[in-house]
């Protein structure tokens, strides 16, 4: 699914992919790192959004949301 999203963005001439992930899911940063993404910052959880679990009391360093990014290479460069 990630590859399809990246291909869609490449077709639209996008050069970067920026995603926001939930830090509370500890497996997500490692998953995106394996796909070539690097963490580029954090964000506070939007006040108008609701979760299935309360955020208070969670052991979250900094913010519950992390930004990850990756440079999208053109299809020509990927084949080299």
LINJOVEN-V160833 format. One record per backbone hydrogen bond with DSSP energy under -0.5 kcal/mol. NH is the residue of the N-H (numbers start at 1). CO is the residue of the C=O. Records with the same first field share a line. If there is no record, write none. Layout:
BEGIN
NH=CO  CO
END
This chain:
BEGIN
5=1
6=2
7=3
8=4
9=5
10=6
11=7
12=8
13=10
14=9
17=70
19=68
21=66
23=21  64
24=64
25=22
26=24
28=25
29=25
30=26
31=27
32=28
33=29
34=30
35=31
36=33
37=32
38=69
40=67
41=67
43=65
49=46
58=55
60=58
61=59
62=60
63=61
65=43
66=21
67=41
68=19
69=38
70=17
72=15
73=71
78=74
79=75
80=76  77
END
